[in-house]
C-alpha cells in the first residue's frame, strides 16, 4: 500500500510502498477513504514535537473495515469507521473512571517479539503516528482506536470528526460546559477553532467572537456561527474583545497552540471567567502568569480531545451533521490525493485553509 512517511524530524513526507501485516486478535484492518490534515501532524513535521521515525503520519481518518482479528466483536467487514488518536486500553484507572482520553497505557503497539504492523520490503519497521497512521491506503489499528459511524455520512466529512471537530466541540460541551446566553471568544479560526465556534453556537451562546489574522477565515467563521469578528492584525486583539464585551468574555478558547495567543486567550476572559487552551503547544513553550492573574479568579485549563469519549461523542456529532445542526461541508477547504499531502501542509502554514482532506 502507499503511505506518507516522515523519515526525519523536521522534514517532509515521502510517498512510499509499505507492507501491512494481518490483523492480530484485537486489531482491525481498514481501507482508508479520507484523512483530514491536522495541525498536530505539522508540529512533528516542523520539529516542535518528537515521534519515533520513520512514521506514517495522519490520524484524523475514516474508512471501511476490510478484516478483523479473531477476538473483535464490535466491528465487521464493510463497517464505516472513524479513527481517533485517543486510543484507550479500557482497563486503567482513567478509562474506568470515564476519562478514556487520559488513558496512560498504550494499547496501540504489539509488544516485544511480535512483528510490526507496517514494514518496508526489506523488513525495516515503520511506525504509526500515535497508533493510527492515517495517511495511508490502509490502517491496521487496535479495535480501541476506531468507532463505527452511520453509512449515511460521507466519509470525507466523517474524517473530520476524528480529531479537529471532536476536540473543538468537546472543549465547548465537555470541558467548559458553555451555558446559554453567555459570551465566547475563540482565538484561531482553523479547523479546531471553527468547530469550537459551531459548538458555542449550538450551546446557545449569545455572542461568539472569532479572532484570527486571515479575512477569509473570519468570513467563514461568521457563516458557521460567529456573531463578531476580530482581525488580530488590526490592533491588540485582547483590547478589541474587551471593548466589544465591556471587559471580557465568559469563555475564551485558544485553538492555535502558540504561547502568545494562549496569553491573549487568558486575558480575554473576564474576572471569574473560563480560559481553555485547545491548541497543542511545543514541549518547551512557556506561558507566564502574574500574581494579579492568579487573583483574577479565572479558571485556566487545557483540554485533550475535547475531554470526551470518542466512542460516545463521534456518533452524536455525526447525527448533528445529518440533522443540519453541525456544518462539516463548509469546513473542507480542499480535497487532494496522497501525493498532495505536503501541499496541504504548506497551505496550512500559510493560513489559507480551514481543513484539507486527503482522499483515497
N, C-alpha and C positions, 0 to 999 in steps of 0.2 A: 504493500500500500504506500501511497505518497503521504508525506507528513512534513510540516515546517519545523525544522530543528535548529535550536540555538546551541552553537558549539563553544562559544566563549562569551564571557560577560565582562564588559559590554560587547555587543555585537549585533549582527543582523541575522535573520533567519535564512536558512537554505532549504530548498525542497529536495527531499531525499526519499529513496525507496527503502522501506523497513519491513521486517518480518514480524508478524503478530502470532503469539502463542495461542493455544486453545484455552478456553475458559477452565479455570480450576473450580472446585465445588461451589464457592460462593462468589463467582465472578460472572459478569455479563459482557458479551461482545456486541457492540453497537455499530451499525453503519451510519456514519455521520452525515447529516443533511445540511446543517448550518452551524456556524460558530461566530459568536459576537467577538469583536476586538475590544478588549477591556484595558483600562489604564494599569491594572495590576500587572499585566504582562509587560507593559512598557517599562515599569520600574526595574524589571530584571534585564531588559534589553539595554537600558541606559546605565546599568550598574548601580542604581540606588539600592537594590536588594539583591541578595545572592541566592543561587539554587545550584544543586549538583548538575553538571553538564557532562555530555550532551543531553539535551532535554527537548522533548516535543512540547511546545508551548500551547497555550489556549486552554480554556476551562469553561467558558460560557457557551455550551454546545447543546444541540438537540439532534436526535436521530431515531433510527428504527432498530429494535433489538433483532440481532441475527441468530444468536445462540446463547444459552445459559448453562451455568455449571450444574452439577448433579444435585446440589442442595438448595438451589434457588427456587423459591415458591412464589415470589411476588411478581415475577416477570416471565414473559413467554415470547418466542419469536413473533415478530410482527407488531409488538407493542411500541407506540411512540413514547419517547422518554426525553427528559431534560437532565443534563449533568449538573453537578454542583461541587465546587472545591471543598465545601464544608462536609467532607467525608466523616461519618461518625462510626464509632465502634458498637454502640448500643449497650455497653456493659459498665462503663466507668461512671464515676460519681456525677460528672457533668451531664452525661446522657440520661442517667436515671433520675435526675432532678429537673428534667425538662429544659436543659441547655445544651443540645447536641452541637451547636455551633462553637461551643467552648471545649469540645472533646480533646483530651490531651493524649490520647493514644492514636497510633497511626495504623489504621486498617487497610491503607492503600497499597502497602508493599506486600511482597510474597514471603518474606523471611529468608533466612540463610538456607542454602542448599537447594533452593527452588529456582528453576530457570526464570530469567527476566521475561516480563510480558512483551517487551519490544527489543529487538536486536537488529543489527545490520547483517548483511550477507556473510560477513567474516565472523559473526558471533559476538561482536562487541555490544555491550549493554547500552541501551538508550533509555533515559529516564522519562517519566511523565510529569508534567507540571502539576504539582500538588495532587498526584494520583489520578489525574484526568488525561491531559494531553489531547485537547480538543481540536487542535489544528492538524487533523489527520483524517484520512478517509475512513478509518475505523478506530474505535476506542474500546480497549479491554480494561474494565474497571471493576472495583468492588461493587457488589449489589447495594452497598450503602452510599454510593456516590451518585445514584440516579433516582428519579421519581417518574412514575407513569403520568402522562397527561392525556387529555381527551384528543381523539383524532380530528376533532373539529377545528383545532387551532393550527394555522400554518406554522411549520417548524422553524422557518426563518424569523418568525416573530416569537415563537416559544423559546428560542435560544436565549433571548434577552432576559427571560425570567430567571435564568440560572445563576446570575450574579448581579448585574447592574440594577435591574428592576427590583429584584428581591431585596437588595441592600438599601436602595433609596426608599422604597415603600416601607420596608421594615423599620428603618430609622424613625420614620414618622409614626407608624402604627404601633410598633413593638417597643422601641427604645424610649422615644419621647412621649408617646401616647398623646399626640396633639389633640386638644379639645376644640369643639366647635366654637366659632366666634372669636378665636384668638388671632394673633399676628405671627407671621412666619417669614424668615429670610433664608434664602438658600444661596450660598456662595459657590458659584460654578454651575453652569447650565450645560454640562455634558450629559452623557447617558445616565449616570447615577443622580446627578442634580435634577435632571428633568423628571426622573422617577419620583424624587422627593417632592418636587413641585406638584406633580399629579397627586401624590399621597396627601399633601396638605389640602389640596382642593377637595379630594374625596372625603377627607376628615371633617370638612366644613369650616376651615379657617376663613376668617372674614377678609384677611389681607395676606397675600402671598407675594413677597418681593424677591425677584430674581436678580442676582448680581453676577455680572460677567463683563468681559472686555470685548466680546465679539457681538456686533449688532444683530447678525442673523440668528445667533443663539438666543438672544433676548427676545427677538420676534417669535421664535418657535416656543420659547417659554411662555409667552403670552397666549399662544394658541392652546397650550396644554394646561393652563390654569393660573399663571402668574397675573396678579392684578396690577403690579407695578414692576418697572424695570429700572435697575441702577447700572449705569455704564461706569465701570471701575476706572476707565481712562479719563473720566470727566470729573476729576476731583476725588477727595477722600471718600471711599465707599461707606465707611462707618458713619461719617458725618451725614452723608446722603440718607442712609437708612434711619438714623436718629431724627433727622429733620422730617422725614416722611411720617414717622410714627410718634413724634413728640417724646423721644427719649430712648427708644429701642423696642425690640420685638419680644414677644413671649417665648418664641422658639427660634434659634438660629442653627443652621446646619452648614458645615463645610464639606464640600464634595469635590475637592481638588487634590489635597494631600500636599500642602505647602505650609511651612511654618508661618509665613506672613499672613496667609489667608485664614489659618487657624486662629491666629491672634485677632484678626479682624472679626471673625465669627464670634469669638468670646465677647468682644467689645460691642457687637451689635445687639446682644441680648440685654434686656433691661434689668434693673436691680431685681433679684429674685427670679430671673428668667432661666431658660434652659439652653445651653450651648452644646452641640454634639458634633464631633469630628467623624465624618464618614470616610473621607479620603485617606488613602494609605500613605503614611509618611516614610521617609528613608530611616533606616535604623538609627543613625546618629543625629537626626534632626532634633532640635531643642525648641521649646516654646516657654517663654518666661512669664510668670505671673507675679504681680507685686502683692504686698500686704493689703493694699487697697482693693485689689481684685478679689482676694480671698474673702474680705469682709463685705463684698457686694452681695452675698447670699445666693449667688448664681450656682446652678448645677452644671458642672463641666465634665463631660464624659465622651467616650468614643463608642463605636458600635462595630461589630463584625457580622457580616452577612445579615445586617438588619436586626440582629438579636432574635431571630425566629428559628423555626424548624422548617427546612425546605420541603420535607415530605408533606407538611401540612399547608404551608403558605403558597407554594408554586401552583398547585391545582386551584386554589382560591383566586390567585391573580389571573390565571388562565380564564377562569369563569368571568372575572371582571372585564377582561378584554372582550370575550364573546358577547357580553351584555352591553357593550358600548360604554362602560364606565371608565375603563383604562385604555388609553390610546398608545398602542405599540407601533402602529403603522407609521406615524409621523416621526418616530424616533430612529427609524432606519434611514440613514443618510445615503448609504451606498451598499451595493452588493458586488462582491469581487470573487474571482476564482482564487484557489490557494496560491497561485503564482503571484497574486497581487497583494499578499499579506504585508510585505514591507511598505508598499504604497499606503496601505491602510494606517500603519503606524506613523508614517510621515504626515498624513492628513491629520491624525490625532494630535501630533506635536504642534502642528500649525494652528490648531483650534478650529479646523474647518468643518468638523463633523460632530453629530450627536453620537451616532453609533454606526460603524461599518460592520457588515456581516459577510463572512466568508461562506460561500455556498458550494456544495459538492454535488 
